[in-house]
Amino acid sequence: MGALSDVEDAVLVVDAAGQSVLRNAAAAPYDRGRHGDAVAEVVVTRLLDEARAGEESEEELSLAGPPQRVLSIRAIPLRDLGAIVGAVAFIRDVTDVRRVESIRRDFVANVSHELKTPIGALGLLAETIAEGGDLESTRQLSNRLVREADRLARIVDDLLDLSLIETQDRPIREEVALRQLLDDSVDRVHSAASARGISVRVDKCDDGRVRCDPTQVISALANLLDNAVKYSDEGEGVEISGRINGAKVVIEVRDHGIGIPSRDLERVFERFYRVDRARSRETGGTGLGLSIVRHVAAAHDGVISVESVEGEGSTFRLVLPTDPPTDAAAPTEELD
């Protein structure tokens, strides 16, 4: 029993009459359990009965919760000199495994859809140009061809960035000035903002230093600024500020653009989620920028949040520890 107590799976052993003879600590909830555990207990009992009859069986059980869980239950006969003397059931919680599998399937489907659009457009435009036409039409088609190719390249670049962040066990920790992080992120979006007549500036910044992966954090801030530029109208301004608040650094990116409807606030950090798909296509958005920000925040033991009012603008707030523990591993991947 000592060895079984260290096993994460729940293990139940019954004799030939179906009486419990061994149950480890993980299996305790399935003895006169309540709610979901009671439902699981019924399935376990049925599979054990089938095993005592000589049939090995396995079943996956979804429990509505809360919290929602998925259990994998397997029961096998126990034999002694060919005779069945009992049965054993193994119960494993596969909730996280199934959740990640589902998220990955959705992600692959979304990636396929997102890539299909520009690839299809590239093929169609190329065919149209090949058929010939007047010079002005060819020039317009060529410009669209370039835009679609740029969009495809941005999607691939963002996917690579996201993959790198997710596969890195723990981010690099370097001490860097907070002002440098803000200035470098502004430089990243200066050209795109100027092209749309939008000013991007550092509003205010405390003196101080942060231990972080500067490449990741600058990428996250640049994505926030780029998003603010995309959803601002010509002539408006975007500000970024940073302050040291005890053991945390708080960085805010504020715009005065179209804002985000309240119904979308909880979903804006999901991959490929767009509040305004038409505007996103027009500005070349990939739908991955805010997801990258969320993963950078999580990798640094930080949080990202947003406040917004439609027609007045949005404020994204990234909060990071100024000096995170050196042995802190990156949090478990959350693939939405």
FITI-216168 format. One line per field, with one value per residue (C-alpha): x negated, y negated, z negated; residue in one letter; residue number from 1. Coordinates in Angstrom, 2 decimals. Layout:
px (X, ...) $
py (Y, ...) $
pz (Z, ...) $
r (A, ...) $
k (NUM, ...) $
END
This chain:
px (0.00, -2.95, -3.89, -0.29, 0.03, -2.54, -0.69, 1.24, 3.86, 6.69, 6.38, 9.19, 8.90, 11.88, 12.09, 14.08, 17.25, 16.80, 15.76, 13.12, 9.81, 7.47, 7.91, 5.18, 5.63, 6.41, 9.36, 10.99, 13.45, 15.00, 16.26, 19.77, 18.75, 20.97, 21.90, 19.39, 17.49, 20.71, 21.24, 17.68, 18.18, 21.11, 18.99, 16.06, 18.34, 19.77, 16.34, 15.10, 18.11, 17.26, 13.63, 14.69, 16.56, 13.31, 13.69, 11.04, 12.63, 11.85, 14.08, 13.63, 16.08, 16.85, 18.14, 19.96, 18.63, 17.95, 15.14, 15.44, 13.34, 12.51, 11.62, 10.09, 11.23, 9.73, 10.56, 8.81, 9.37, 6.97, 6.16, 4.44, 3.58, 6.11, 8.98, 10.37, 9.82, 10.80, 10.34, 8.47, 9.55, 7.29, 8.77, 6.73, 7.71, 7.02, 8.77, 5.66, 4.57, 7.94, 8.15, 4.75, 5.62, 8.84, 7.06, 4.39, 7.01, 8.79, 5.47, 4.51, 7.96, 7.65, 4.13, 5.28, 8.17, 6.04, 3.33, 5.84, 7.22, 3.98, 2.65, 5.87, 5.74, 2.12, 2.96, 5.99, 4.13, 1.18, 3.50, 5.25, 1.96, 0.80, 3.89, 2.78, 4.64, 4.03, 1.13, 3.25, 5.13, 1.87, 0.41, 3.43, 3.33, -0.42, 0.10, 2.73, 0.36, -2.29, 0.18, 1.36, -2.25, -3.09, -0.07, -1.12, -4.64, -3.31, -1.16, -4.16, -6.39, -3.80, -3.36, -7.13, -7.26, -4.40, -6.00, -9.33, -7.73, -5.71, -8.59, -11.04, -11.17, -11.90, -12.64, -16.09, -16.50, -18.50, -18.49, -17.30, -16.16, -12.39, -12.82, -14.79, -11.99, -9.49, -11.73, -12.64, -8.99, -8.04, -10.83, -9.38, -6.07, -7.25, -7.18, -3.75, -2.30, -3.78, -2.36, 1.12, 0.52, 0.64, -1.80, -3.25, -5.15, -6.37, -4.06, -5.96, -8.36, -9.82, -13.52, -14.11, -15.30, -13.53, -14.86, -13.21, -13.75, -14.00, -13.35, -10.07, -8.90, -9.71, -7.87, -4.84, -4.86, -5.33, -2.31, -0.24, -1.35, -0.76, 2.72, 3.42, 2.24, 4.40, 7.54, 6.92, 8.00, 5.62, 4.35, 4.93, 2.22, 1.03, -0.81, -2.85, -3.86, -5.72, -5.88, -7.50, -4.98, -6.83, -8.09, -6.11, -6.39, -3.15, -3.24, -0.19, 0.57, 3.41, 5.18, 8.16, 9.56, 12.73, 12.60, 13.66, 17.25, 17.70, 18.80, 15.38, 13.15, 12.76, 11.78, 9.37, 6.34, 7.46, 5.58, 7.07, 9.91, 10.73, 13.20, 13.51, 12.52, 13.00, 10.71, 8.21, 7.97, 7.64, 4.77, 3.07, 3.68, 2.92, 5.06, 2.03, 0.52, 2.50, 2.08, -1.69, -1.35, 0.57, -2.05, -4.92, -3.11, -2.54, -6.15, -7.30, -4.82, -2.89, 0.62, 2.18, 5.55, 7.59, 10.08, 12.05, 15.01, 16.47, 15.75, 13.29, 10.34, 8.61, 5.92, 3.90, 2.03, -0.95, -2.12, -5.43, -7.56, -10.65, -12.81, -11.15, -12.63, -15.54, -14.25, -10.69, -9.74, -7.41, -3.75, -2.00, -0.99, 2.60, 3.50, 6.70) $
py (0.00, -2.31, -2.31, -2.87, -5.94, -7.67, -6.85, -9.79, -7.53, -6.25, -2.46, -0.22, 3.53, 5.78, 9.50, 12.11, 11.07, 7.40, 6.32, 3.61, 4.93, 2.11, -1.56, -4.20, -7.80, -9.05, -6.63, -7.89, -10.23, -7.25, -5.64, -6.97, -10.14, -13.08, -14.73, -13.91, -11.47, -9.52, -9.29, -8.06, -5.53, -3.98, -3.57, -2.16, 0.38, 1.48, 1.90, 3.82, 6.15, 6.73, 7.39, 9.92, 11.65, 11.87, 8.85, 6.16, 2.79, -0.90, -3.96, -7.72, -9.69, -13.40, -15.09, -18.40, -19.71, -22.26, -21.90, -20.02, -16.87, -13.98, -10.63, -7.61, -4.45, -1.01, 2.26, 5.63, 9.06, 10.40, 14.08, 16.70, 19.98, 19.15, 18.43, 14.91, 13.82, 10.17, 7.09, 3.80, 0.41, -2.48, -5.99, -8.75, -12.41, -13.31, -16.71, -18.73, -16.29, -16.43, -20.20, -20.73, -18.27, -20.18, -23.53, -22.24, -20.89, -24.25, -26.03, -23.94, -24.53, -28.29, -28.43, -26.53, -28.94, -32.04, -30.88, -29.72, -33.23, -35.02, -31.98, -31.75, -35.47, -35.22, -32.46, -34.28, -37.57, -35.87, -34.15, -37.43, -39.20, -36.34, -36.77, -40.29, -43.58, -47.29, -48.78, -50.39, -47.16, -45.25, -47.82, -47.57, -43.79, -43.84, -46.11, -43.73, -40.84, -42.56, -43.28, -39.67, -38.42, -40.81, -39.60, -35.99, -36.80, -38.54, -35.52, -33.21, -35.58, -35.82, -32.03, -31.61, -34.17, -32.44, -29.03, -30.28, -31.79, -28.65, -26.21, -28.19, -26.55, -29.82, -33.26, -34.80, -37.18, -40.33, -43.57, -46.32, -49.91, -50.35, -53.40, -51.35, -48.81, -51.57, -53.47, -50.35, -49.29, -52.75, -52.56, -49.25, -50.85, -54.35, -53.80, -52.14, -54.84, -57.69, -56.21, -56.53, -59.96, -58.66, -59.82, -57.28, -58.56, -57.69, -59.65, -59.16, -56.62, -56.01, -55.46, -51.83, -48.51, -45.24, -41.69, -40.16, -38.81, -42.16, -40.61, -39.08, -42.11, -44.55, -42.25, -42.27, -46.05, -46.55, -44.32, -46.41, -49.61, -48.17, -47.11, -50.61, -52.17, -49.85, -50.76, -54.50, -57.01, -59.31, -62.20, -60.50, -59.68, -56.57, -56.78, -54.28, -54.79, -52.83, -53.06, -51.07, -50.03, -48.27, -44.94, -45.33, -47.33, -48.55, -49.40, -50.94, -51.46, -53.90, -54.85, -57.06, -54.93, -52.97, -51.01, -47.43, -46.30, -44.92, -41.55, -41.12, -42.15, -38.61, -37.20, -39.71, -37.70, -34.53, -33.46, -34.76, -36.51, -39.85, -42.42, -44.00, -41.49, -43.93, -46.52, -43.84, -42.70, -46.31, -47.01, -43.66, -42.29, -38.61, -38.07, -36.78, -39.92, -40.01, -36.26, -36.80, -39.51, -37.16, -34.42, -36.83, -38.05, -34.49, -33.48, -36.37, -35.58, -38.70, -39.58, -41.52, -43.26, -45.75, -48.50, -49.99, -52.20, -52.09, -55.29, -56.54, -54.15, -51.37, -50.97, -47.76, -47.18, -44.81, -44.09, -42.27, -41.59, -43.77, -40.95, -37.53, -34.45, -33.07, -29.52, -30.32, -28.16, -29.44, -28.69, -25.82, -26.63, -27.87, -27.42, -29.38) $
pz (0.00, -0.62, 3.06, 4.16, 1.96, 4.15, 7.38, 8.84, 10.45, 8.29, 7.77, 6.46, 5.89, 5.20, 4.45, 6.38, 4.52, 5.42, 1.92, 1.71, 0.41, 1.37, 2.19, 2.36, 1.21, 4.72, 4.88, 1.66, 3.46, 5.26, 2.05, 1.47, 3.26, 4.12, 7.40, 10.14, 7.94, 7.38, 11.14, 11.57, 8.77, 10.66, 13.80, 11.81, 10.13, 13.49, 15.06, 12.01, 12.29, 15.95, 14.99, 12.33, 15.14, 17.09, 19.39, 19.51, 20.31, 20.52, 20.63, 20.72, 18.61, 18.96, 15.80, 16.11, 12.80, 11.65, 12.32, 15.58, 15.59, 17.90, 16.31, 18.01, 16.20, 16.89, 15.14, 15.54, 13.98, 11.35, 11.84, 9.71, 11.42, 14.12, 11.75, 11.36, 7.76, 8.12, 10.23, 10.20, 11.55, 12.49, 12.66, 14.28, 14.55, 18.20, 18.10, 18.93, 21.63, 23.39, 23.00, 24.60, 27.38, 28.07, 28.05, 30.41, 32.81, 32.78, 33.23, 36.25, 37.76, 37.15, 38.59, 41.68, 42.14, 41.61, 44.01, 46.61, 47.13, 48.16, 50.01, 52.03, 52.74, 53.88, 56.33, 57.73, 58.13, 59.79, 62.27, 63.05, 63.68, 65.89, 68.07, 68.86, 68.87, 68.99, 67.06, 64.33, 63.57, 63.43, 61.05, 58.71, 58.75, 58.07, 55.07, 53.69, 54.31, 52.22, 49.40, 49.25, 49.30, 46.45, 44.49, 44.98, 43.84, 40.70, 39.80, 40.16, 38.13, 35.34, 35.29, 34.98, 32.15, 30.35, 30.79, 29.45, 26.35, 25.62, 26.05, 23.93, 20.50, 18.81, 20.27, 20.17, 17.24, 17.90, 15.97, 18.28, 17.78, 17.90, 20.13, 22.64, 22.92, 23.66, 26.10, 28.07, 28.37, 29.65, 32.24, 33.49, 34.51, 35.45, 39.23, 39.28, 37.02, 39.07, 42.25, 40.72, 39.22, 35.65, 32.98, 30.56, 27.54, 24.07, 21.79, 18.54, 17.14, 13.69, 13.27, 12.53, 13.86, 14.54, 14.73, 17.79, 21.27, 23.10, 26.51, 25.35, 23.39, 26.20, 28.61, 26.29, 25.91, 29.65, 30.25, 27.83, 29.56, 33.02, 31.96, 30.62, 33.88, 35.99, 34.07, 33.92, 36.53, 38.38, 36.27, 32.94, 30.43, 28.61, 25.30, 23.35, 19.73, 17.09, 13.33, 10.55, 7.90, 5.11, 6.48, 9.69, 12.88, 14.43, 18.13, 19.79, 23.47, 24.06, 27.27, 28.10, 30.87, 31.50, 28.24, 27.57, 26.94, 23.41, 24.82, 26.45, 23.55, 22.20, 25.60, 27.12, 25.94, 27.73, 30.84, 34.06, 32.24, 33.86, 32.64, 36.11, 38.79, 41.66, 40.07, 39.15, 42.78, 43.90, 41.48, 41.98, 38.48, 37.87, 34.77, 32.87, 31.37, 28.12, 27.67, 27.83, 25.16, 22.88, 23.21, 22.53, 19.42, 18.18, 18.90, 16.69, 13.87, 14.83, 15.95, 18.83, 18.61, 20.61, 19.90, 22.75, 23.60, 27.09, 28.98, 26.35, 26.56, 24.66, 22.02, 21.88, 18.63, 18.38, 14.83, 14.31, 11.22, 11.21, 9.88, 10.34, 8.60, 10.63, 10.25, 11.34, 14.27, 16.93, 16.18, 17.88, 21.44, 21.83, 25.65, 26.27) $
r (M, G, A, L, S, D, V, E, D, A, V, L, V, V, D, A, A, G, Q, S, V, L, R, N, A, A, A, A, P, Y, D, R, G, R, H, G, D, A, V, A, E, V, V, V, T, R, L, L, D, E, A, R, A, G, E, E, S, E, E, E, L, S, L, A, G, P, P, Q, R, V, L, S, I, R, A, I, P, L, R, D, L, G, A, I, V, G, A, V, A, F, I, R, D, V, T, D, V, R, R, V, E, S, I, R, R, D, F, V, A, N, V, S, H, E, L, K, T, P, I, G, A, L, G, L, L, A, E, T, I, A, E, G, G, D, L, E, S, T, R, Q, L, S, N, R, L, V, R, E, A, D, R, L, A, R, I, V, D, D, L, L, D, L, S, L, I, E, T, Q, D, R, P, I, R, E, E, V, A, L, R, Q, L, L, D, D, S, V, D, R, V, H, S, A, A, S, A, R, G, I, S, V, R, V, D, K, C, D, D, G, R, V, R, C, D, P, T, Q, V, I, S, A, L, A, N, L, L, D, N, A, V, K, Y, S, D, E, G, E, G, V, E, I, S, G, R, I, N, G, A, K, V, V, I, E, V, R, D, H, G, I, G, I, P, S, R, D, L, E, R, V, F, E, R, F, Y, R, V, D, R, A, R, S, R, E, T, G, G, T, G, L, G, L, S, I, V, R, H, V, A, A, A, H, D, G, V, I, S, V, E, S, V, E, G, E, G, S, T, F, R, L, V, L, P, T, D, P, P, T, D, A, A, A, P, T, E, E, L, D) $
k (1, 2, 3, 4, 5, 6, 7, 8, 9, 10, 11, 12, 13, 14, 15, 16, 17, 18, 19, 20, 21, 22, 23, 24, 25, 26, 27, 28, 29, 30, 31, 32, 33, 34, 35, 36, 37, 38, 39, 40, 41, 42, 43, 44, 45, 46, 47, 48, 49, 50, 51, 52, 53, 54, 55, 56, 57, 58, 59, 60, 61, 62, 63, 64, 65, 66, 67, 68, 69, 70, 71, 72, 73, 74, 75, 76, 77, 78, 79, 80, 81, 82, 83, 84, 85, 86, 87, 88, 89, 90, 91, 92, 93, 94, 95, 96, 97, 98, 99, 100, 101, 102, 103, 104, 105, 106, 107, 108, 109, 110, 111, 112, 113, 114, 115, 116, 117, 118, 119, 120, 121, 122, 123, 124, 125, 126, 127, 128, 129, 130, 131, 132, 133, 134, 135, 136, 137, 138, 139, 140, 141, 142, 143, 144, 145, 146, 147, 148, 149, 150, 151, 152, 153, 154, 155, 156, 157, 158, 159, 160, 161, 162, 163, 164, 165, 166, 167, 168, 169, 170, 171, 172, 173, 174, 175, 176, 177, 178, 179, 180, 181, 182, 183, 184, 185, 186, 187, 188, 189, 190, 191, 192, 193, 194, 195, 196, 197, 198, 199, 200, 201, 202, 203, 204, 205, 206, 207, 208, 209, 210, 211, 212, 213, 214, 215, 216, 217, 218, 219, 220, 221, 222, 223, 224, 225, 226, 227, 228, 229, 230, 231, 232, 233, 234, 235, 236, 237, 238, 239, 240, 241, 242, 243, 244, 245, 246, 247, 248, 249, 250, 251, 252, 253, 254, 255, 256, 257, 258, 259, 260, 261, 262, 263, 264, 265, 266, 267, 268, 269, 270, 271, 272, 273, 274, 275, 276, 277, 278, 279, 280, 281, 282, 283, 284, 285, 286, 287, 288, 289, 290, 291, 292, 293, 294, 295, 296, 297, 298, 299, 300, 301, 302, 303, 304, 305, 306, 307, 308, 309, 310, 311, 312, 313, 314, 315, 316, 317, 318, 319, 320, 321, 322, 323, 324, 325, 326, 327, 328, 329, 330, 331, 332, 333, 334, 335, 336) $
END
